[in-house]
């Protein structure tokens, strides 16, 4: 984890989430699946005026009525309590009673009208011989309220069929205007500004809109007692306004690094004019070379501080303005320039940046191999050895303060994307600078002969081992936002990337076996059928790398058509 001394913002303790539960009541209609929503009071202390699903906090009494609940075999006690709370809240707020009689029939509208919605819910159910239909409630999602909010909840979003012959009636105190609405319609109305919803509600409806019927929803949720997804969103600034993101969204890892306690201060807009601080000792300046292959542009990183000087990682193309900004941000005190590899969007800026510096910092990296394209020719001042350490230490620093105040980059040779590719680890803060080996939002191209798929996969294994051994938590790629988090997110990212590559390779093998005399173009259309055709010329390079690897492994005897 990053050292607390390097965090940009003072630590703050987020509020402790309170246990709660909510339920999405569903029905089928001629227009499609509908969900019951209701508008919260304009005076509510939490999301006033928003359209929500019924629900609320767990009561102490909810745990003491398991004996009148219908229960699935795999439904553990905590889940049962949450189901009880959701059933009770839907009754109190909307007069919907998820309960059954002894003969299995649903509670009727007459049962609802005979009960006092402000009275003892469990006692009334017992008196009428009703059992709570907890077994009919399945968990769709679990949301933990964002860290920045003063009032937070830990909430399962449950789903259940609407009992037949019951009519929702709002309590006109906490909830108003019950409405049946299709998920896509609710989202469209929110977009138009006529149906205010908060982030978890929106994202849940986005997931739900892809399921056509109540039965489809229940079947999807019944496959496991675990939620289909769990999220505690993070927020940053996009265009000067708050924007929230889930764990799979590209900016999430960067927000976890820069604002671990949920501070909403970090700008996420891509721009090339101003360096973006990530920690006190790490900043990023994106080169003005956006494109299909570079995304928002090539990320140049500065590591160090005013007392140690800086190492510049990947100075990028030879763009005079970009290099001048790197030099100014480092205060002219650049101790070394490291290129993760020699591709033309990474290394050409090294020599002109060096020329700008009075102390002429060394250009470090690995020389390009004979297999590199002409535009990727690169010869560093010194070749970096595998596991070599590059350390920035303030002058006169006492030995016992070195770890606290120094910045040490460890070199890891990672051939694959290019024969001379390397990554760097900032040891004191658990950061992996991944170059093009791991990208945010896309997979890197492996372009033979300089690119090699077998080497690439082996290098992923090496990085995975480093993450585990060195407790690396965040990945800083050459293109895209920071990835990772305080848990095992960095390792999960690498594992998922390797799995994706191997799944793609399985499609390659199947295509080659199905069309043993096919061409690369024949296989391309099958293997990359999930990729836009405009990207096929690029994908063809990685296809070649997979074919080369399979032939080397003996997976196909087909002669390569290149």
Secondary structure, 3 states (H helix, E strand, C coil): CCCHHHCCCCCCCCCCCEEEEEEEEEEEECCEEEEEEEEECCCCCCCCCCEECCEEECCHHHHHCHHHECCCCCCCHHHHHHHHHHHHHHHHHHCCCCEECCCCCECCHHHHHHCCCCCCHHHHHHHCCCEECHHHCEEEEEEECCCCCCCCEEEEEEEEECCCCCCCCCCCCCEEEEEEECHHHHHHHHHCCCCCCCHHHHHHHHHHCCCCCHHHHHHHHHCCCCCCEEECCEEEEECCEEEEECCCCCCHHHHHHHCCCCCCCCECCCCCCCCEEEECCEEEEECCCCECCCECCCEEEEEEECCCEEEEECCCCCCHHHHHHHHHHCCCCEEEEECCCCCCCCCCHHHHHHHHCCCCCEEEECCCCCCCCHHHCCCCCEECCCCCEEEECCCCCCHHHHHHHCEEEEEEECCCCCCCCEEEEEHHHCEEEEECCCCCCCCCCCCCCCCCHHHHHHHHHHHHHHHHHHCCCEEEECCCCCEECCCCHHHHHHHHHHHHHHHHHHHHHHHHHHCCCCCHHHHHHHHCCCCCHHHHHHHHHHHHHHHHHHHHHCCCCCCCCC
